[in-house]
Amino acid sequence: MEKYMTKSVGLLDKAEATANSMRRDELLFSYKGILYPTTVCSPETFKALESFEVRRNDVILAGYPKSGTNWLSQILTDLIAISQKKTPGSESSVNAEEEEEPYLEIGDAEKYERMTKLPSPRLMVTHLRPENLPKSIFQNKAKMLLLIRNPKDVATSYYHFSNGLALLPSYETWDDFFTDFMTKKMAWGCYLEYLSEWNKYADKENIMTITYEEVKENPALSVKNIATFFGIPLTEEQLQLVVERSSFQSMKKNSDKTHGSFGNIFFRKGGVSDWKNLFNEDQSKRMDKAFEEHIAGTKLGKKLKYDLYCKA
Ligand SMILES: Nc1ncnc2c1ncn2[C@@H]1O[C@H](COP(=O)(O)OS(=O)(=O)O)[C@@H](OP(=O)(O)O)[C@H]1O
């Protein structure tokens, strides 16, 4: 059997090879009204996920695609290592035997059985909407970090990602992508609906919401707050180490180890406001209107500071 540096890279490599021989209209399938990539998700896995038992001390990161989940996942991995008295990034902090694809809904249906053998705390990442997560997450009150990002940058990042990977439908023009983004044709569903659904959970005490923009603005304070939420004490030195290792430059530099040949696709620009290079005035107004209608007045809507990050 081939050996990959991480399970995720192996899975992605295979998915890309399969996707290369598929027609564009075969790349996504619909499950309970939401589209997902055929090469990495399946109805069997979704079915098996329903009865997965989440433990109270599992660490869960939820975020729509392109909201910075790889970034926050790196921060959480290091914080978990620290909580286990290991040095982040050291050989002893990684146990390849115990590794499982961290994205909950990605992989084969047997993964949940394998995960029952993993020690606590298990880190899980998901792009799913809350109603499609296993009920045990909410019943067992596992702590969850909900990551959100301004919708214009999410769309921009998603556009480049769709054209960078074979497993997602690619687009000849940004205009075509924008139309699909606004009409619910994205893998993992419509982002504004995602925000609206998660907003129903935003007041729960076991959920902490954080924005991509606030982590970018003040990474040290963000890491500190995340550690406090998960009950992980940190020395100043450990805090600096986590911040340093999770900077865009460090992660991009290290990406040949973590993401193989996909590094440049997952770590593209890592900034705020790149949307200004793609959106025309009309598209910008259309997003403003949709945001105003569906999200602006909600708790998550306010947290996104839309006027600051999405208006010229
Ligand atoms: N360390 C760090 N700092 C700042 N920004 C970062 C970092 N790591 C990843 N990124 C940016 O996050 C975007 C990808 O989001 P995801 O990781 O959620 O993508 S994925 O859906 O899991 O593929 C994508 O955003 P864009 O650069 O705007 O495309 C990544 O570059």
PDBQT file of the ligand as one rigid body, heavy atoms in Angstrom, charges set to zero:
ROOT
HETATM    1  N1  LIG A 401      -2.400  30.630   8.670  1.00  0.00    +0.000 N 
HETATM    2  C1  LIG A 401      -3.310  31.240   7.936  1.00  0.00    +0.000 A 
HETATM    3  N2  LIG A 401      -3.564  32.557   8.099  1.00  0.00    +0.000 NA
HETATM    4  C2  LIG A 401      -4.493  33.196   7.356  1.00  0.00    +0.000 A 
HETATM    5  N3  LIG A 401      -5.230  32.579   6.397  1.00  0.00    +0.000 NA
HETATM    6  C3  LIG A 401      -5.024  31.258   6.196  1.00  0.00    +0.000 A 
HETATM    7  C4  LIG A 401      -4.075  30.538   6.952  1.00  0.00    +0.000 A 
HETATM    8  N4  LIG A 401      -4.098  29.252   6.521  1.00  0.00    +0.000 NA
HETATM    9  C5  LIG A 401      -5.015  29.180   5.540  1.00  0.00    +0.000 A 
HETATM   10  N5  LIG A 401      -5.570  30.380   5.338  1.00  0.00    +0.000 N 
HETATM   11  C6  LIG A 401      -6.584  30.754   4.333  1.00  0.00    +0.000 C 
HETATM   12  O1  LIG A 401      -7.833  30.147   4.621  1.00  0.00    +0.000 OA
HETATM   13  C7  LIG A 401      -8.536  29.906   3.390  1.00  0.00    +0.000 C 
HETATM   14  C8  LIG A 401      -8.847  28.427   3.264  1.00  0.00    +0.000 C 
HETATM   15  O2  LIG A 401      -9.858  28.106   4.153  1.00  0.00    +0.000 OA
HETATM   16  P1  LIG A 401     -10.087  26.587   4.624  1.00  0.00    +0.000 P 
HETATM   17  O3  LIG A 401      -8.870  26.079   5.253  1.00  0.00    +0.000 OA
HETATM   18  O4  LIG A 401     -11.333  26.579   5.438  1.00  0.00    +0.000 OA
HETATM   19  O5  LIG A 401     -10.323  25.840   3.240  1.00  0.00    +0.000 OA
HETATM   20  S1  LIG A 401     -10.925  24.376   3.017  1.00  0.00    +0.000 S 
HETATM   21  O6  LIG A 401     -12.359  24.566   2.763  1.00  0.00    +0.000 OA
HETATM   22  O7  LIG A 401     -10.703  23.543   4.168  1.00  0.00    +0.000 OA
HETATM   23  O8  LIG A 401     -10.265  23.894   1.824  1.00  0.00    +0.000 OA
HETATM   24  C9  LIG A 401      -7.608  30.373   2.276  1.00  0.00    +0.000 C 
HETATM   25  O9  LIG A 401      -7.948  31.741   2.026  1.00  0.00    +0.000 OA
HETATM   26  P2  LIG A 401      -7.558  32.541   0.688  1.00  0.00    +0.000 P 
HETATM   27  O10 LIG A 401      -6.078  32.736   0.726  1.00  0.00    +0.000 OA
HETATM   28  O11 LIG A 401      -8.305  33.835   0.785  1.00  0.00    +0.000 OA
HETATM   29  O12 LIG A 401      -7.993  31.715  -0.483  1.00  0.00    +0.000 OA
HETATM   30  C10 LIG A 401      -6.257  30.222   2.947  1.00  0.00    +0.000 C 
HETATM   31  O13 LIG A 401      -5.209  30.933   2.345  1.00  0.00    +0.000 OA
ENDROOT
TORSDOF 0
